[in-house]
Amino acid sequence: VQLQASGGGLVQAGGSLRLSCTTSERSFSRYTVAWFRQAPGKEQEFVLGIGRSGSTIFYRDSVKGRFTVSRDNTKNMVYLEMSSLKPEDTAVYYCAADLRVIPSISQQGYSYWGQGTLVTVSS
Protein backbone atom coordinates (compact mmCIF):
# COMPACT_ATOMS: atom_id res chain seq x y z
CA VAL A 1 0.00 0.00 0.00
CA GLN A 2 1.49 3.31 -1.06
CA LEU A 3 0.41 6.45 0.73
CA GLN A 4 0.99 10.01 -0.30
CA ALA A 5 0.64 12.98 2.02
CA SER A 6 0.28 16.49 0.63
CA GLY A 7 -0.89 19.97 1.52
CA GLY A 8 1.91 21.17 3.75
CA GLY A 9 3.28 24.66 3.58
CA LEU A 10 4.09 27.84 5.42
CA VAL A 11 1.34 29.47 7.44
CA GLN A 12 1.20 32.16 10.09
CA ALA A 13 0.22 31.36 13.64
CA GLY A 14 -3.54 31.24 13.94
CA GLY A 15 -3.93 30.14 10.36
CA SER A 16 -5.26 26.95 8.82
CA LEU A 17 -4.09 24.21 6.53
CA ARG A 18 -5.59 21.04 5.15
CA LEU A 19 -3.45 18.00 4.62
CA SER A 20 -4.48 15.11 2.43
CA CYS A 21 -3.47 11.49 2.43
CA THR A 22 -4.25 9.41 -0.60
CA THR A 23 -3.57 5.93 -1.84
CA SER A 24 -4.12 3.86 -4.92
CA GLU A 25 -5.23 0.97 -2.73
CA ARG A 26 -8.70 -0.05 -3.89
CA SER A 27 -9.83 -1.38 -0.53
CA PHE A 28 -8.81 1.70 1.41
CA SER A 29 -11.94 1.44 3.51
CA ARG A 30 -10.36 -1.60 5.21
CA TYR A 31 -7.55 0.53 6.61
CA THR A 32 -7.33 2.58 9.74
CA VAL A 33 -5.35 5.75 9.08
CA ALA A 34 -3.36 7.95 11.40
CA TRP A 35 -1.34 11.12 11.20
CA PHE A 36 1.98 11.41 12.99
CA ARG A 37 4.37 14.31 13.07
CA GLN A 38 8.00 14.89 13.76
CA ALA A 39 9.31 18.28 14.75
CA PRO A 40 12.98 19.16 14.23
CA GLY A 41 15.10 17.44 16.84
CA LYS A 42 12.15 15.64 18.42
CA GLU A 43 10.66 12.19 18.42
CA GLN A 44 7.84 11.34 16.07
CA GLU A 45 4.47 11.62 17.81
CA PHE A 46 0.91 10.55 17.20
CA VAL A 47 -1.45 13.35 16.17
CA LEU A 48 -4.73 11.60 15.48
CA GLY A 49 -6.18 8.48 13.96
CA ILE A 50 -9.41 7.56 12.24
CA GLY A 51 -10.96 4.13 12.02
CA ARG A 52 -12.14 2.39 8.93
CA SER A 53 -15.61 3.89 8.76
CA GLY A 54 -14.64 7.24 10.24
CA SER A 55 -16.70 6.75 13.38
CA THR A 56 -13.73 6.11 15.68
CA ILE A 57 -11.29 8.97 16.07
CA PHE A 58 -8.48 9.41 18.58
CA TYR A 59 -6.83 12.79 19.07
CA ARG A 60 -3.68 13.91 20.73
CA ASP A 61 -4.70 16.21 23.59
CA SER A 62 -2.76 19.17 22.27
CA VAL A 63 -4.69 19.22 18.99
CA LYS A 64 -8.20 18.62 20.30
CA GLY A 65 -10.50 21.42 19.24
CA ARG A 66 -8.02 22.61 16.61
CA PHE A 67 -7.49 19.62 14.32
CA THR A 68 -10.15 17.46 12.74
CA VAL A 69 -9.88 14.40 10.54
CA SER A 70 -12.24 12.95 8.00
CA ARG A 71 -12.13 10.37 5.28
CA ASP A 72 -13.81 9.78 1.97
CA ASN A 73 -13.48 6.10 1.20
CA THR A 74 -15.03 6.59 -2.23
CA LYS A 75 -12.05 8.76 -3.15
CA ASN A 76 -9.43 6.93 -1.08
CA MET A 77 -8.70 10.13 0.79
CA VAL A 78 -8.14 11.12 4.41
CA TYR A 79 -8.10 14.79 5.33
CA LEU A 80 -6.46 16.52 8.26
CA GLU A 81 -7.94 19.96 8.83
CA MET A 82 -5.70 22.07 11.03
CA SER A 83 -6.81 25.40 12.43
CA SER A 84 -5.55 27.82 15.06
CA LEU A 85 -2.08 26.64 14.19
CA LYS A 86 0.75 27.32 16.59
CA PRO A 87 4.50 27.46 16.01
CA GLU A 88 4.80 24.25 18.00
CA ASP A 89 2.74 22.50 15.32
CA THR A 90 5.68 22.91 12.96
CA ALA A 91 6.73 19.44 11.86
CA VAL A 92 6.81 16.96 9.05
CA TYR A 93 3.41 15.29 9.03
CA TYR A 94 3.11 11.66 7.99
CA CYS A 95 0.06 9.60 7.23
CA ALA A 96 0.14 5.92 8.09
CA ALA A 97 -2.27 3.06 7.52
CA ASP A 98 -2.92 -0.39 8.78
CA LEU A 99 -5.57 -3.10 8.57
CA ARG A 100 -6.21 -2.81 12.33
CA VAL A 101 -9.76 -2.19 13.45
CA ILE A 102 -9.22 0.87 15.62
CA PRO A 103 -6.43 3.46 15.58
CA SER A 104 -3.25 2.90 17.52
CA ILE A 105 -1.28 5.77 19.03
CA SER A 106 1.97 3.89 18.42
CA GLN A 107 4.06 3.93 15.25
CA GLN A 108 4.35 0.16 15.59
CA GLY A 109 0.63 -0.09 14.96
CA TYR A 110 0.99 0.89 11.30
CA SER A 111 2.45 -1.09 8.46
CA TYR A 112 2.32 1.53 5.72
CA TRP A 113 3.67 5.06 5.69
CA GLY A 114 3.62 8.03 3.36
CA GLN A 115 6.62 10.22 2.69
CA GLY A 116 5.60 13.19 4.86
CA THR A 117 4.69 16.78 4.16
CA LEU A 118 6.25 19.76 5.93
CA VAL A 119 4.11 22.20 7.88
CA THR A 120 5.80 25.36 9.07
CA VAL A 121 3.94 27.76 11.36
CA SER A 122 5.54 31.15 11.75
CA SER A 123 5.00 33.30 14.83
N, CA, C and O atoms as CSV, one atom per row, in Angstrom:
chain,resi,resn,atom,element,x,y,z
A,1,VAL,N,N,0.851,-1.185,0.000
A,1,VAL,CA,C,0.000,0.000,0.000
A,1,VAL,C,C,0.884,1.231,0.000
A,1,VAL,O,O,1.714,1.411,0.892
A,2,GLN,N,N,0.708,2.065,-0.987
A,2,GLN,CA,C,1.487,3.306,-1.057
A,2,GLN,C,C,0.603,4.474,-0.644
A,2,GLN,O,O,-0.519,4.626,-1.127
A,3,LEU,N,N,1.125,5.282,0.245
A,3,LEU,CA,C,0.409,6.449,0.731
A,3,LEU,C,C,1.140,7.703,0.296
A,3,LEU,O,O,2.365,7.720,0.180
A,4,GLN,N,N,0.372,8.744,0.057
A,4,GLN,CA,C,0.989,10.013,-0.303
A,4,GLN,C,C,0.329,11.128,0.478
A,4,GLN,O,O,-0.881,11.334,0.381
A,5,ALA,N,N,1.124,11.844,1.249
A,5,ALA,CA,C,0.637,12.983,2.018
A,5,ALA,C,C,0.968,14.262,1.257
A,5,ALA,O,O,2.025,14.375,0.636
A,6,SER,N,N,0.053,15.219,1.313
A,6,SER,CA,C,0.279,16.489,0.631
A,6,SER,C,C,-0.462,17.599,1.361
A,6,SER,O,O,-1.268,17.344,2.256
A,7,GLY,N,N,-0.176,18.829,0.965
A,7,GLY,CA,C,-0.889,19.970,1.520
A,7,GLY,C,C,-0.098,20.808,2.495
A,7,GLY,O,O,-0.591,21.839,2.955
A,8,GLY,N,N,1.111,20.401,2.825
A,8,GLY,CA,C,1.912,21.174,3.752
A,8,GLY,C,C,2.323,22.511,3.161
A,8,GLY,O,O,2.187,22.758,1.963
A,9,GLY,N,N,2.828,23.360,4.033
A,9,GLY,CA,C,3.276,24.663,3.576
A,9,GLY,C,C,3.589,25.561,4.737
A,9,GLY,O,O,3.656,25.127,5.888
A,10,LEU,N,N,3.781,26.826,4.416
A,10,LEU,CA,C,4.091,27.840,5.419
A,10,LEU,C,C,2.823,28.621,5.735
A,10,LEU,O,O,2.121,29.085,4.836
A,11,VAL,N,N,2.546,28.758,7.013
A,11,VAL,CA,C,1.343,29.469,7.437
A,11,VAL,C,C,1.666,30.262,8.703
A,11,VAL,O,O,2.517,29.859,9.496
A,12,GLN,N,N,0.996,31.363,8.881
A,12,GLN,CA,C,1.199,32.157,10.086
A,12,GLN,C,C,0.438,31.549,11.261
A,12,GLN,O,O,-0.559,30.850,11.077
A,13,ALA,N,N,0.909,31.817,12.437
A,13,ALA,CA,C,0.216,31.356,13.643
A,13,ALA,C,C,-1.225,31.834,13.617
A,13,ALA,O,O,-1.513,32.979,13.268
A,14,GLY,N,N,-2.121,30.935,13.992
A,14,GLY,CA,C,-3.541,31.238,13.942
A,14,GLY,C,C,-4.199,30.848,12.635
A,14,GLY,O,O,-5.425,30.865,12.520
A,15,GLY,N,N,-3.399,30.500,11.663
A,15,GLY,CA,C,-3.926,30.143,10.358
A,15,GLY,C,C,-4.365,28.695,10.283
A,15,GLY,O,O,-4.378,27.970,11.278
A,16,SER,N,N,-4.728,28.291,9.059
A,16,SER,CA,C,-5.258,26.952,8.824
A,16,SER,C,C,-4.577,26.299,7.629
A,16,SER,O,O,-4.072,26.968,6.728
A,17,LEU,N,N,-4.580,24.998,7.652
A,17,LEU,CA,C,-4.088,24.207,6.526
A,17,LEU,C,C,-4.888,22.913,6.474
A,17,LEU,O,O,-5.397,22.440,7.489
A,18,ARG,N,N,-4.988,22.356,5.287
A,18,ARG,CA,C,-5.590,21.041,5.149
A,18,ARG,C,C,-4.586,20.112,4.491
A,18,ARG,O,O,-4.085,20.380,3.399
A,19,LEU,N,N,-4.307,19.030,5.170
A,19,LEU,CA,C,-3.446,17.995,4.616
A,19,LEU,C,C,-4.311,16.870,4.061
A,19,LEU,O,O,-5.410,16.600,4.545
A,20,SER,N,N,-3.780,16.231,3.041
A,20,SER,CA,C,-4.485,15.109,2.430
A,20,SER,C,C,-3.580,13.889,2.412
A,20,SER,O,O,-2.361,13.998,2.280
A,21,CYS,N,N,-4.182,12.761,2.542
A,21,CYS,CA,C,-3.472,11.488,2.426
A,21,CYS,C,C,-4.251,10.646,1.437
A,21,CYS,O,O,-5.450,10.423,1.608
A,22,THR,N,N,-3.575,10.184,0.413
A,22,THR,CA,C,-4.248,9.409,-0.599
A,22,THR,C,C,-3.489,8.136,-0.883
A,22,THR,O,O,-2.310,8.011,-0.552
A,23,THR,N,N,-4.168,7.199,-1.494
A,23,THR,CA,C,-3.567,5.926,-1.844
A,23,THR,C,C,-4.242,5.371,-3.078
A,23,THR,O,O,-5.383,5.710,-3.393
A,24,SER,N,N,-3.525,4.525,-3.758
A,24,SER,CA,C,-4.117,3.856,-4.918
A,24,SER,C,C,-4.763,2.545,-4.519
A,24,SER,O,O,-5.341,1.844,-5.349
A,25,GLU,N,N,-4.659,2.222,-3.241
A,25,GLU,CA,C,-5.228,0.971,-2.729
A,25,GLU,C,C,-6.745,0.977,-2.882
A,25,GLU,O,O,-7.427,1.866,-2.371
A,26,ARG,N,N,-7.267,-0.026,-3.592
A,26,ARG,CA,C,-8.704,-0.046,-3.887
A,26,ARG,C,C,-9.556,-0.275,-2.654
A,26,ARG,O,O,-10.664,0.251,-2.554
A,27,SER,N,N,-9.045,-1.055,-1.718
A,27,SER,CA,C,-9.834,-1.378,-0.529
A,27,SER,C,C,-9.429,-0.498,0.649
A,27,SER,O,O,-9.275,-0.981,1.771
A,28,PHE,N,N,-9.261,0.782,0.388
A,28,PHE,CA,C,-8.805,1.705,1.412
A,28,PHE,C,C,-9.724,1.729,2.619
A,28,PHE,O,O,-9.287,2.022,3.732
A,29,SER,N,N,-10.985,1.424,2.404
A,29,SER,CA,C,-11.942,1.438,3.513
A,29,SER,C,C,-11.634,0.382,4.569
A,29,SER,O,O,-12.194,0.428,5.664
A,30,ARG,N,N,-10.763,-0.557,4.265
A,30,ARG,CA,C,-10.364,-1.595,5.213
A,30,ARG,C,C,-9.259,-1.114,6.145
A,30,ARG,O,O,-8.901,-1.807,7.098
A,31,TYR,N,N,-8.724,0.059,5.876
A,31,TYR,CA,C,-7.551,0.527,6.609
A,31,TYR,C,C,-7.896,1.632,7.604
A,31,TYR,O,O,-8.624,2.574,7.294
A,32,THR,N,N,-7.356,1.487,8.789
A,32,THR,CA,C,-7.329,2.583,9.745
A,32,THR,C,C,-6.161,3.488,9.370
A,32,THR,O,O,-5.093,3.010,8.989
A,33,VAL,N,N,-6.368,4.782,9.480
A,33,VAL,CA,C,-5.349,5.746,9.075
A,33,VAL,C,C,-5.028,6.686,10.230
A,33,VAL,O,O,-5.914,7.085,10.986
A,34,ALA,N,N,-3.780,7.024,10.355
A,34,ALA,CA,C,-3.357,7.954,11.403
A,34,ALA,C,C,-2.406,8.991,10.811
A,34,ALA,O,O,-1.779,8.785,9.772
A,35,TRP,N,N,-2.333,10.091,11.510
A,35,TRP,CA,C,-1.342,11.123,11.198
A,35,TRP,C,C,-0.358,11.193,12.374
A,35,TRP,O,O,-0.752,11.241,13.539
A,36,PHE,N,N,0.905,11.198,12.033
A,36,PHE,CA,C,1.982,11.414,12.993
A,36,PHE,C,C,2.737,12.657,12.545
A,36,PHE,O,O,2.596,13.115,11.411
A,37,ARG,N,N,3.532,13.188,13.448
A,37,ARG,CA,C,4.368,14.311,13.069
A,37,ARG,C,C,5.696,14.220,13.786
A,37,ARG,O,O,5.825,13.615,14.851
A,38,GLN,N,N,6.674,14.841,13.163
A,38,GLN,CA,C,7.999,14.886,13.763
A,38,GLN,C,C,8.558,16.289,13.611
A,38,GLN,O,O,8.819,16.759,12.503
A,39,ALA,N,N,8.733,16.941,14.740
A,39,ALA,CA,C,9.308,18.279,14.753
A,39,ALA,C,C,10.825,18.162,14.731
A,39,ALA,O,O,11.372,17.132,15.125
A,40,PRO,N,N,11.510,19.203,14.277
A,40,PRO,CA,C,12.978,19.159,14.228
A,40,PRO,C,C,13.571,18.818,15.590
A,40,PRO,O,O,13.258,19.459,16.593
A,41,GLY,N,N,14.420,17.814,15.614
A,41,GLY,CA,C,15.096,17.438,16.839
A,41,GLY,C,C,14.252,16.698,17.856
A,41,GLY,O,O,14.692,16.472,18.983
A,42,LYS,N,N,13.043,16.317,17.470
A,42,LYS,CA,C,12.152,15.638,18.418
A,42,LYS,C,C,11.723,14.283,17.889
A,42,LYS,O,O,11.890,13.961,16.712
A,43,GLU,N,N,11.165,13.503,18.796
A,43,GLU,CA,C,10.663,12.194,18.415
A,43,GLU,C,C,9.370,12.348,17.613
A,43,GLU,O,O,8.643,13.333,17.741
A,44,GLN,N,N,9.117,11.349,16.794
A,44,GLN,CA,C,7.845,11.335,16.066
A,44,GLN,C,C,6.714,11.096,17.073
A,44,GLN,O,O,6.869,10.319,18.015
A,45,GLU,N,N,5.578,11.770,16.866
A,45,GLU,CA,C,4.471,11.621,17.806
A,45,GLU,C,C,3.148,11.460,17.076
A,45,GLU,O,O,2.959,11.962,15.969
A,46,PHE,N,N,2.253,10.756,17.718
A,46,PHE,CA,C,0.910,10.547,17.204
A,46,PHE,C,C,0.130,11.849,17.255
A,46,PHE,O,O,0.200,12.573,18.248
A,47,VAL,N,N,-0.605,12.153,16.208
A,47,VAL,CA,C,-1.450,13.348,16.170
A,47,VAL,C,C,-2.923,12.955,16.298
A,47,VAL,O,O,-3.619,13.411,17.205
A,48,LEU,N,N,-3.379,12.127,15.405
A,48,LEU,CA,C,-4.734,11.602,15.479
A,48,LEU,C,C,-4.879,10.417,14.535
A,48,LEU,O,O,-4.080,10.210,13.622
A,49,GLY,N,N,-5.933,9.649,14.795
A,49,GLY,CA,C,-6.182,8.481,13.962
A,49,GLY,C,C,-7.672,8.321,13.729
A,49,GLY,O,O,-8.491,8.713,14.560
A,50,ILE,N,N,-8.010,7.747,12.600
A,50,ILE,CA,C,-9.412,7.562,12.239
A,50,ILE,C,C,-9.625,6.120,11.807
A,50,ILE,O,O,-8.865,5.577,11.006
A,51,GLY,N,N,-10.664,5.516,12.348
A,51,GLY,CA,C,-10.958,4.135,12.024
A,51,GLY,C,C,-11.503,3.971,10.625
A,51,GLY,O,O,-11.674,4.937,9.882
A,52,ARG,N,N,-11.767,2.744,10.289
A,52,ARG,CA,C,-12.137,2.394,8.927
A,52,ARG,C,C,-13.352,3.162,8.404
A,52,ARG,O,O,-13.343,3.667,7.281
A,53,SER,N,N,-14.375,3.242,9.216
A,53,SER,CA,C,-15.607,3.895,8.763
A,53,SER,C,C,-15.625,5.389,9.060
A,53,SER,O,O,-16.492,6.115,8.573
A,54,GLY,N,N,-14.684,5.835,9.846
A,54,GLY,CA,C,-14.636,7.241,10.242
A,54,GLY,C,C,-15.336,7.524,11.543
A,54,GLY,O,O,-15.338,8.665,12.005
A,55,SER,N,N,-15.933,6.517,12.150
A,55,SER,CA,C,-16.697,6.751,13.377
A,55,SER,C,C,-15.825,6.745,14.620
A,55,SER,O,O,-16.227,7.276,15.656
A,56,THR,N,N,-14.644,6.157,14.540
A,56,THR,CA,C,-13.727,6.109,15.683
A,56,THR,C,C,-12.547,7.026,15.398
A,56,THR,O,O,-11.819,6.833,14.425
A,57,ILE,N,N,-12.369,8.011,16.245
A,57,ILE,CA,C,-11.286,8.968,16.066
A,57,ILE,C,C,-10.594,9.190,17.404
A,57,ILE,O,O,-11.246,9.432,18.420
A,58,PHE,N,N,-9.285,9.107,17.394
A,58,PHE,CA,C,-8.477,9.413,18.576
A,58,PHE,C,C,-7.644,10.666,18.272
A,58,PHE,O,O,-7.070,10.802,17.192
A,59,TYR,N,N,-7.593,11.560,19.238
A,59,TYR,CA,C,-6.832,12.788,19.070
A,59,TYR,C,C,-5.744,12.897,20.132
A,59,TYR,O,O,-5.911,12.450,21.267
A,60,ARG,N,N,-4.658,13.485,19.749
A,60,ARG,CA,C,-3.681,13.915,20.728
A,60,ARG,C,C,-4.290,15.100,21.485
A,60,ARG,O,O,-4.955,15.945,20.886
A,61,ASP,N,N,-4.062,15.159,22.794
A,61,ASP,CA,C,-4.697,16.208,23.593
A,61,ASP,C,C,-4.391,17.604,23.074
A,61,ASP,O,O,-5.261,18.475,23.074
A,62,SER,N,N,-3.178,17.815,22.640
A,62,SER,CA,C,-2.759,19.165,22.269
A,62,SER,C,C,-3.404,19.666,20.974
A,62,SER,O,O,-3.305,20.849,20.651
A,63,VAL,N,N,-4.057,18.782,20.242
A,63,VAL,CA,C,-4.685,19.222,18.991
A,63,VAL,C,C,-6.205,19.178,19.054
A,63,VAL,O,O,-6.880,19.590,18.111
A,64,LYS,N,N,-6.740,18.686,20.151
A,64,LYS,CA,C,-8.196,18.624,20.296
A,64,LYS,C,C,-8.786,20.024,20.194
A,64,LYS,O,O,-8.283,20.973,20.797
A,65,GLY,N,N,-9.856,20.134,19.426
A,65,GLY,CA,C,-10.497,21.423,19.243
A,65,GLY,C,C,-9.862,22.265,18.142
A,65,GLY,O,O,-10.431,23.276,17.731
A,66,ARG,N,N,-8.706,21.864,17.668
A,66,ARG,CA,C,-8.024,22.605,16.605
A,66,ARG,C,C,-7.890,21.787,15.331
A,66,ARG,O,O,-7.981,22.330,14.230
A,67,PHE,N,N,-7.677,20.502,15.472
A,67,PHE,CA,C,-7.494,19.617,14.317
A,67,PHE,C,C,-8.710,18.700,14.190
A,67,PHE,O,O,-9.263,18.239,15.189
A,68,THR,N,N,-9.105,18.451,12.981
A,68,THR,CA,C,-10.146,17.463,12.737
A,68,THR,C,C,-9.697,16.554,11.594
A,68,THR,O,O,-8.872,16.936,10.763
A,69,VAL,N,N,-10.244,15.369,11.572
A,69,VAL,CA,C,-9.884,14.397,10.539
A,69,VAL,C,C,-11.167,13.829,9.952
A,69,VAL,O,O,-12.168,13.645,10.645
A,70,SER,N,N,-11.108,13.564,8.679
A,70,SER,CA,C,-12.243,12.950,7.998
A,70,SER,C,C,-11.703,12.074,6.886
A,70,SER,O,O,-10.538,12.176,6.499
A,71,ARG,N,N,-12.554,11.226,6.388
A,71,ARG,CA,C,-12.133,10.371,5.281
A,71,ARG,C,C,-13.266,10.220,4.283
A,71,ARG,O,O,-14.447,10.245,4.629
A,72,ASP,N,N,-12.863,10.063,3.048
A,72,ASP,CA,C,-13.805,9.780,1.973
A,72,ASP,C,C,-13.333,8.495,1.319
A,72,ASP,O,O,-12.439,8.509,0.473
A,73,ASN,N,N,-13.934,7.396,1.713
A,73,ASN,CA,C,-13.481,6.100,1.202
A,73,ASN,C,C,-13.800,5.921,-0.282
A,73,ASN,O,O,-13.192,5.084,-0.950
A,74,THR,N,N,-14.730,6.687,-0.790
A,74,THR,CA,C,-15.033,6.589,-2.225
A,74,THR,C,C,-13.920,7.204,-3.057
A,74,THR,O,O,-13.755,6.871,-4.231
A,75,LYS,N,N,-13.152,8.104,-2.442
A,75,LYS,CA,C,-12.052,8.758,-3.146
A,75,LYS,C,C,-10.691,8.314,-2.629
A,75,LYS,O,O,-9.660,8.808,-3.084
A,76,ASN,N,N,-10.686,7.383,-1.680
A,76,ASN,CA,C,-9.427,6.925,-1.081
A,76,ASN,C,C,-8.637,8.084,-0.476
A,76,ASN,O,O,-7.425,8.193,-0.664
A,77,MET,N,N,-9.339,8.937,0.247
A,77,MET,CA,C,-8.700,10.127,0.792
A,77,MET,C,C,-8.971,10.234,2.287
A,77,MET,O,O,-10.048,9.880,2.766
A,78,VAL,N,N,-7.983,10.724,3.007
A,78,VAL,CA,C,-8.140,11.124,4.406
A,78,VAL,C,C,-7.648,12.556,4.518
A,78,VAL,O,O,-6.595,12.905,3.986
A,79,TYR,N,N,-8.414,13.375,5.210
A,79,TYR,CA,C,-8.102,14.789,5.326
A,79,TYR,C,C,-7.803,15.163,6.772
A,79,TYR,O,O,-8.490,14.727,7.697
A,80,LEU,N,N,-6.786,15.961,6.947
A,80,LEU,CA,C,-6.461,16.519,8.258
A,80,LEU,C,C,-6.634,18.032,8.154
A,80,LEU,O,O,-5.854,18.723,7.499
A,81,GLU,N,N,-7.671,18.521,8.813
A,81,GLU,CA,C,-7.936,19.955,8.831
A,81,GLU,C,C,-7.323,20.541,10.094
A,81,GLU,O,O,-7.681,20.159,11.208
A,82,MET,N,N,-6.400,21.469,9.907
A,82,MET,CA,C,-5.703,22.071,11.032
A,82,MET,C,C,-6.052,23.554,11.091
A,82,MET,O,O,-5.921,24.274,10.101
A,83,SER,N,N,-6.490,23.996,12.249
A,83,SER,CA,C,-6.805,25.402,12.429
A,83,SER,C,C,-6.159,25.908,13.711
A,83,SER,O,O,-5.649,25.125,14.512
A,84,SER,N,N,-6.185,27.205,13.896
A,84,SER,CA,C,-5.550,27.825,15.065
A,84,SER,C,C,-4.136,27.288,15.251
A,84,SER,O,O,-3.721,26.943,16.357
A,85,LEU,N,N,-3.420,27.228,14.153
A,85,LEU,CA,C,-2.083,26.639,14.189
A,85,LEU,C,C,-1.131,27.446,15.056
A,85,LEU,O,O,-1.211,28.672,15.133
A,86,LYS,N,N,-0.234,26.727,15.702
A,86,LYS,CA,C,0.749,27.321,16.593
A,86,LYS,C,C,2.144,26.981,16.082
A,86,LYS,O,O,2.321,25.989,15.375
A,87,PRO,N,N,3.131,27.793,16.433
A,87,PRO,CA,C,4.498,27.462,16.005
A,87,PRO,C,C,4.920,26.063,16.432
A,87,PRO,O,O,5.702,25.417,15.733
A,88,GLU,N,N,4.425,25.592,17.548
A,88,GLU,CA,C,4.800,24.255,18.004
A,88,GLU,C,C,4.159,23.133,17.180
A,88,GLU,O,O,4.462,21.959,17.390
A,89,ASP,N,N,3.288,23.487,16.258
A,89,ASP,CA,C,2.739,22.501,15.320
A,89,ASP,C,C,3.672,22.280,14.127
A,89,ASP,O,O,3.430,21.403,13.298
A,90,THR,N,N,4.724,23.070,14.046
A,90,THR,CA,C,5.683,22.914,12.962
A,90,THR,C,C,6.324,21.534,13.011
A,90,THR,O,O,6.894,21.137,14.027
A,91,ALA,N,N,6.225,20.811,11.904
A,91,ALA,CA,C,6.733,19.438,11.857
A,91,ALA,C,C,6.530,18.884,10.456
A,91,ALA,O,O,5.834,19.469,9.626
A,92,VAL,N,N,7.151,17.754,10.222
A,92,VAL,CA,C,6.810,16.957,9.051
A,92,VAL,C,C,5.674,16.037,9.471
A,92,VAL,O,O,5.783,15.307,10.456
A,93,TYR,N,N,4.592,16.078,8.721
A,93,TYR,CA,C,3.412,15.288,9.028
A,93,TYR,C,C,3.367,14.071,8.102
A,93,TYR,O,O,3.518,14.182,6.886
A,94,TYR,N,N,3.156,12.923,8.714
A,94,TYR,CA,C,3.113,11.658,7.985
A,94,TYR,C,C,1.741,11.014,8.142
A,94,TYR,O,O,1.155,11.042,9.225
A,95,CYS,N,N,1.239,10.441,7.072
A,95,CYS,CA,C,0.064,9.596,7.228
A,95,CYS,C,C,0.526,8.139,7.217
A,95,CYS,O,O,1.501,7.776,6.557
A,96,ALA,N,N,-0.194,7.335,7.954
A,96,ALA,CA,C,0.135,5.925,8.092
A,96,ALA,C,C,-1.158,5.125,8.066
A,96,ALA,O,O,-2.217,5.633,8.433
A,97,ALA,N,N,-1.070,3.885,7.637
A,97,ALA,CA,C,-2.269,3.063,7.516
A,97,ALA,C,C,-1.983,1.638,7.956
A,97,ALA,O,O,-0.850,1.158,7.921
A,98,ASP,N,N,-3.049,0.990,8.367
A,98,ASP,CA,C,-2.924,-0.394,8.781
A,98,ASP,C,C,-4.298,-1.049,8.703
A,98,ASP,O,O,-5.321,-0.364,8.714
A,99,LEU,N,N,-4.317,-2.361,8.624
A,99,LEU,CA,C,-5.574,-3.097,8.568
A,99,LEU,C,C,-6.229,-3.261,9.944
A,99,LEU,O,O,-7.280,-3.895,10.047
A,100,ARG,N,N,-5.638,-2.711,10.986
A,100,ARG,CA,C,-6.214,-2.807,12.327
A,100,ARG,C,C,-7.603,-2.207,12.370
A,100,ARG,O,O,-7.971,-1.398,11.518
A,101,VAL,N,N,-8.369,-2.608,13.366
A,101,VAL,CA,C,-9.765,-2.190,13.448
A,101,VAL,C,C,-9.894,-0.767,13.985
A,101,VAL,O,O,-10.660,0.039,13.456
A,102,ILE,N,N,-9.142,-0.470,15.034
A,102,ILE,CA,C,-9.221,0.872,15.623
A,102,ILE,C,C,-7.827,1.491,15.600
A,102,ILE,O,O,-6.833,0.769,15.528
A,103,PRO,N,N,-7.743,2.812,15.661
A,103,PRO,CA,C,-6.435,3.462,15.585
A,103,PRO,C,C,-5.532,3.096,16.760
A,103,PRO,O,O,-5.995,2.867,17.877
A,104,SER,N,N,-4.255,3.048,16.481
A,104,SER,CA,C,-3.247,2.897,17.518
A,104,SER,C,C,-2.515,4.226,17.652
A,104,SER,O,O,-2.377,4.958,16.672
A,105,ILE,N,N,-2.047,4.543,18.849
A,105,ILE,CA,C,-1.277,5.767,19.033
A,105,ILE,C,C,0.221,5.499,18.853
A,105,ILE,O,O,1.036,6.412,18.983
A,106,SER,N,N,0.572,4.284,18.561
A,106,SER,CA,C,1.969,3.891,18.419
A,106,SER,C,C,2.350,3.714,16.954
A,106,SER,O,O,1.563,3.217,16.148
A,107,GLN,N,N,3.573,4.130,16.624
A,107,GLN,CA,C,4.063,3.932,15.253
A,107,GLN,C,C,4.070,2.451,14.880
A,107,GLN,O,O,3.880,2.101,13.716
A,108,GLN,N,N,4.287,1.598,15.852
A,108,GLN,CA,C,4.354,0.159,15.588
A,108,GLN,C,C,2.999,-0.406,15.170
A,108,GLN,O,O,2.917,-1.539,14.697
A,109,GLY,N,N,1.957,0.367,15.341
A,109,GLY,CA,C,0.630,-0.086,14.958
A,109,GLY,C,C,0.317,0.078,13.486
A,109,GLY,O,O,-0.782,-0.264,13.049
A,110,TYR,N,N,1.261,0.595,12.712
A,110,TYR,CA,C,0.988,0.889,11.303
A,110,TYR,C,C,2.031,0.267,10.407
A,110,TYR,O,O,3.233,0.374,10.652
A,111,SER,N,N,1.556,-0.379,9.370
A,111,SER,CA,C,2.446,-1.092,8.459
A,111,SER,C,C,2.868,-0.247,7.268
A,111,SER,O,O,3.896,-0.513,6.644
A,112,TYR,N,N,2.079,0.766,6.955
A,112,TYR,CA,C,2.320,1.529,5.721
A,112,TYR,C,C,2.421,3.016,6.043
A,112,TYR,O,O,1.653,3.556,6.839
A,113,TRP,N,N,3.391,3.657,5.400
A,113,TRP,CA,C,3.672,5.057,5.691
A,113,TRP,C,C,3.832,5.855,4.406
A,113,TRP,O,O,4.364,5.363,3.411
A,114,GLY,N,N,3.359,7.103,4.451
A,114,GLY,CA,C,3.619,8.028,3.363
A,114,GLY,C,C,4.943,8.742,3.596
A,114,GLY,O,O,5.613,8.513,4.603
A,115,GLN,N,N,5.309,9.598,2.669
A,115,GLN,CA,C,6.625,10.223,2.694
A,115,GLN,C,C,6.697,11.462,3.563
A,115,GLN,O,O,7.802,11.926,3.845
A,116,GLY,N,N,5.584,12.021,4.003
A,116,GLY,CA,C,5.603,13.192,4.860
A,116,GLY,C,C,5.458,14.481,4.078
A,116,GLY,O,O,5.888,14.598,2.931
A,117,THR,N,N,4.835,15.444,4.741
A,117,THR,CA,C,4.695,16.777,4.164
A,117,THR,C,C,4.991,17.788,5.269
A,117,THR,O,O,4.533,17.636,6.402
A,118,LEU,N,N,5.761,18.820,4.927
A,118,LEU,CA,C,6.253,19.758,5.930
A,118,LEU,C,C,5.236,20.870,6.173
A,118,LEU,O,O,4.739,21.501,5.241
A,119,VAL,N,N,4.947,21.087,7.442
A,119,VAL,CA,C,4.109,22.196,7.879
A,119,VAL,C,C,4.969,23.120,8.730
A,119,VAL,O,O,5.565,22.698,9.721
A,120,THR,N,N,5.024,24.375,8.330
A,120,THR,CA,C,5.798,25.361,9.072
A,120,THR,C,C,4.862,26.475,9.506
A,120,THR,O,O,4.199,27.103,8.680
A,121,VAL,N,N,4.814,26.713,10.808
A,121,VAL,CA,C,3.942,27.755,11.355
A,121,VAL,C,C,4.825,28.861,11.904
A,121,VAL,O,O,5.596,28.650,12.840
A,122,SER,N,N,4.707,30.026,11.321
A,122,SER,CA,C,5.536,31.152,11.753
A,122,SER,C,C,4.810,31.961,12.829
A,122,SER,O,O,3.584,32.074,12.836
A,123,SER,N,N,5.597,32.508,13.718
A,123,SER,CA,C,5.000,33.298,14.829
A,123,SER,C,C,4.833,34.754,14.450
A,123,SER,O,O,4.351,35.550,15.256
